[in-house]
């Protein structure tokens, strides 16, 4: 086995031996985020369970009983009739019976409908705790949906009594049929639904890239700073091995761990974020957004070159640190400002930005994974190849700079004085 692979294997073993690092980078995202997402799903399922409705009917007319029967026949709704002399008494009784919502039908409900006046139904959400209130919100939505259907049905009956043959044309004289136009193709799906699907992707990816860059940079900087702090770097540099081999082996070992950590965060974060959104039942393939094998390969190459650049840049920065803590400070002060602008693409696409801002973002290497992701779905392989070429040049320059620094004694003597004289 060559010296390169021996040292790369040693670098990975050193990282794996750090149980805290292994737990924080792999175990936590793979276990904690999916667990949080599952708990969120359980909460949503519980909130969307059966709605318990109490009804206080103060109306003596026929329409009050029509509303009661409509609610009794509604799906996932359990109705309890309450006899009370006032709304306050009805609320007290409903709270004791653990009801979610109290529906109050006023005394003039039927009279208002007969006289063609607006009839008002009062809804009271009954909160038994100060938690999220999702169940009360879902219950209110269900009751409002039932009342809306009943209101339209009563209006339709009244219009028919006037001799109108098409009540729908009078109730809804204008209607909109929403469709989307994407990639030169008409899709019979509402733009709001398409927007929700695309937003779930554009929100997730910048977070993953941000975590990936931060984690890999901190790992690389910590590895170098730890060797300087433990005085093992001097011994390593005296071995009969080229210093470029030492640099390459360190980057390779840390890059493999970084890819594993990034994959763990990708799985965990996507599981968690997926649990927060409303399941629309629409996938990217339904929108005509297909990922080709060529696109996947090019995107993976963009991700790898981004990791290599962040690793080599972090190693350069770590050379100027005296210990692990100062290395993390130096790396964070440089990497985070570079990675943060990519979050702009959570809310807009590159093509929608002014030319100056677009090229300013493309000058930032950490923006290219998100740009490449958008290019991959649009089939813009030229843009992906441009990103690969740009990242390859940056990675080569930072690797060359790292190797040059390692070939001198500055790797042992360089440090940042933070404004103090040495």
N, C-alpha and C positions, 0 to 999 in steps of 0.2 A: 504494500500500500504506500502511495506517495506521501511526502511530507505534508502536502496540502490537505489531503483527506484525513490524515491523522490529526492535524491541528483543527480542522473543521469539526471532526467528531468530538474532540476534546472540548471545543467551545460549546457544542450542544449539550454535552454531559454537564458542564459547569452550570449552564442555564437550567437544566432539568433538576439538578440537585437543589436548587433554590426552591424549596417547597412553597414559600409565600408567593414567589413569582409565578410558579406553576398554578397555584390555586387561584390567584387573582386573574391570570390571563386565560385560563382554560376552564377550570371547574366552575368559577362564578358565572361567566356568561352562558355556559351550557346548561347550568342548573338553575341559577337565580332568575334570569330573564324569562325562560319558559315557565317557571313556577309562578312568577308575577303575572304573566299573561294568562296562565290557567286560572289563577285566582280572579283575575278580571273577568274572564269568561264565565266563571261560576257566579260572580256577582251579577253579570248581565242576564244570565239565564234565570237566576232567581228573581231579578227585577221584572223579567218578561214572563214570569209565571202567571198563575191565575190572579185576576184582579178581584178583590172583595169590595163590593159597592153597597153602601147603605143609601136608601132612598127615603126621603121625607116628602111625602106628597100632600101638599096643602090645597091642591086643586080639586074641585068637585066635578069638573067637566070630563068629556070623553078623551080629550087629547092628553091629559095627564096620565090616564091609564094606558093609552097607546105608547107613550114613552116608557112607562114601566115595563110593559110587555116586550118592547123592542130591546131594552137592556137585558131582560131575562133570557131572551133568545140569542144574545150576542155571544160569540165564542170567547172562551177563557175569561168569562165574567160571572161571578157569583153574586146574586142580588139578595139583600136583606132589607125588608120593609120595616121602617121605624115609625112608631106612633109617638109623636111629641107635640107639645103645645107651642114650641118656639124653635128657632134655628139653634140657639144655644143648647137647649135640652137635647136636640137631635145630635149635635156634635158630641156632647158628653156621652150619650148612649152609643154612638158609633165608635168612639175611642175605646170604650169599655169592651166592645165586641171585636176589637182589633181589625176594624175596617180600614181600607186604604183611602177611600174617597167617599164623601157624602154628597149626594145629588139632591138639591132642594128644588122642588117644583112649586113655584109660588101660587097664590090663590087665584090670580087673574090669568093663569097660563092659557087655558082653553078660551077664555073670553077674548084675550088679545089675538089669538089665531083666528077666531071667528070674525073679528072686526078688522082683519087685515092689518094688525099692528104687530110690531116686533115682540115676540115672546122670549123672555129671558129665563134661562135655567142657571142656577148657582151651583158651582162646583167647589168643594172644599177638600183640598189634599190634607190628609191627617198624618202628620209626622210624629212617629213614636220615638225617634232618636235624632241626633244631629249629625248623622253620617251623610252619605252622598245624596240620598233622596231619589235615587234612580227609580225605585219601585213606584213612588208617588208620581213621578214624572210620566212613567210609562202608563200608569193607570189613568192619569188625566188625558193623555193622548188617545187612549182607547175610548173613553167616554165621549170626548169631543168628536171622534170619528163616527160613533153611533149617532150622536145628535145631528151631525152634518148630514148623514144619510136620511135620518128621519125628517129633517127640515126640508131636504130636497124632495122627498116623497110627498110631504104635505103640500108643498108648492106645486108639484106636478098634478096632484088631485084637484087643487083649486083651479089651475089653468084649464084642465080638461072640462071642469064644470062651466067654464066660460065659453066653451065651444071651440077651443083651439085644438086642432087635430095633431099637432106636433109640439108637445110641451117642451121637449129637449131643445128645439130651435129657439124657443122663447127664453128658457132658462140659461142656455149657453149659446148665444147667437154667434160667438166667435170662439174658436178653439185652435190651439196650436199643436202641431205634430212635430216633435223635436227629433232631429237626426244629427249625425256628425259626419264631417268630411275629413278624413285622415289618410295621409299617404296616397292622395289621388283616388280615394275610394269612399263611396257613400256607405256609412254604417248605420243601420236602423236602431241606434242606441242614443239616449239623451246625452247632450253635452255635459250635463252635471254628473252623470254616471261615469262617462269617460274621464272627466276631470278628476273624479275621486280615485279611479284606478291609477291614473298617471301620477297623481299627487302622492299616493302611497309609495310609489317607486322613488320619486324625486326627493321625498323626505328621508327615506331610509338610507339611500346610498351616501349622501354627504356625511351622515353620522358614522357610518361604517368606515368611510375613508378617513375621517377625522380620528377615530379610535385606532385604526390600523397604523396611520402615520405616527401618532403619539406613542403608541405602545412600542413599535419597532425602534423608534428613535431613542426612547428611554432605555430599552434593553441594550442597544449598542453602546450608548453613552455609559450606562452603568457597568458594562463589562470592561471597558477601557479604564474607567475611573477606579474600579475595584482593584484592578491589577496595579495601577499606580499607587493606590492607597496601601495595598498589601505588599508593595515592593517586589512583586513578581514580574513586572514588566521588564525590569533590567535583566533578569535571568532569561526571559523569553527572547530578548533581542540579542543575547550573546550566543544563542544556538546557531549551528552551521546551516541556517535556513535563510533564504532570501527574505528580506523584509516585505517585498511585494507579496510573497506567498503567505506571510503572516497576516497581512491586511486582507488578502482575498479569502483566506480560511476563516477569519473572524467574521467577515461580512456574510459568507456563505452559511456558516453555522447559525448566526443570528437571523439571517433571512428566512431560513427554513422554520425556525421557531416563530418568527413574525408571521409567516403565512399560516401556520397552524393556529396562532392566536387570532389572526384576522378572520379565519374561517369559523372559529368558535364564536367570535363576536357577531359575525354575520348571521349564523344560525340562531343564536340567542336573541339578538335584537330584532330580527325579522319576525321571530315567533312572538315577541312581546308587542311590537308595533302592529302586527297583524291582528292581535286580539283587541286593539283599541278601535279599529275602524269598523264600519258597518259592512257586513258581508254582502256585496252587491251581486255575487254570482257571475261576475264578468271577469274573464282573465285577459291577459295581454294578447293571447292568440285569437280571442274573439274580436279584438280590435285590429287584427291583421298585422300585429307587431311580432314578427317571428325572429328568433335568434338562430342564425346559421352557424354551422361549425367553424367557418372562417372567422365570423364575428367573435365567437367565443375565444378562439385562439388569440386574435389580436387584442381583445380586451384583457385576457390573462397576461399578455406581454406588457400591456400598459401598466397593470397593477404591479407586476414584478419589477419593472424599471422604476416605478415610483418608490417602491420599498427600498431598492438598491440606492437610489438617490438619498432618501431620508436616512438610511443607515450610514452611508459614507459621510454625509453632512454631520450627523450626530457624532461620529467618530472624530471628525476634525474638531468639533466644539468640545468634546470630552477631553481632548489633549490639553486644553487650557484649564481644566478643572483639577483641583487637588484631591477631591474625594467624591464619593457617590452623590452626596447631597448637593454639592455645588455643581456637579455635572448635570443633575436633573434641573437645577435652576437655570443653567446656561442654555440647555437644550430647549426648555419650555419657553424661554424668552425669545428664541429664534424660530422654533418650529411652529408654535401656536399661532403667531401672527401670519405666518405663511399659509397655514392650513385653514384659518378662519374664513378668508374671503370666499372659499368654495361654498359656504352656506348660502350665498346669494342665489345659487342655482337651485335651491329648494323652492324658490318662488317664481323663477322665470327661466327661460331657456337662453342659451348663448345668442341665438339668432334674433332675439327680441331686444337685446341690449344695444345701446349706442356703440359705434365702432370703437371709440376710445376705451370705453369700459370693457368691451369684449376682448380687445387685445391686451389690456392690462391684466385681465383675469387669465388669459392664455399664457401670459408670461410667468404666471405662478404655476410651478410644476404640479402642485397638489390639486389644481383644478382639472387637470387632464383626465384622471379616471372618471370623473362625472361627465365631462364632455364626451369621452369615448363611449360611455354608457348610452348617452343620447344618440351618438353616431351609429352605435351598433344596431339600435332598433330602426333607425331611419335608413340603414343600408349605406351610410356615408363612409365607406372604407378608406377613401382618400383622407378624410379628416382623422381617422384612426391611425393611418400610417404616418401622417404629419405629427401627431402626438407622440408616436413611437420614436420617430427620428429626433424630435426635440428632447424627449426624456433621455434617449440614448446619449445624446451629446452632453447633457447636463450630468448624467450619471458617470460618463467617462471622465469629464473634467473633475468632478469631485473625487472619484476614485484615484485619478492621477495626483491630485493635490494631497490626498491622504497618504498615498504611497511616497510622495516626495517628503512629506513631513516625517514619516516613519523612517525614512532613509537618513535623517539627520538626528542630531542630539536634541533637537527642539521637542521631540516627543517626550523627553524626560524633564526638560527644564521649562517648557512654556507654561505660563499660568496667567490668570487674570487677577490683577491686584485690587479690583473694585474701588479704584480711587485712592488706594493707600500706597505709599512708597515702600518698596521692598528693601 
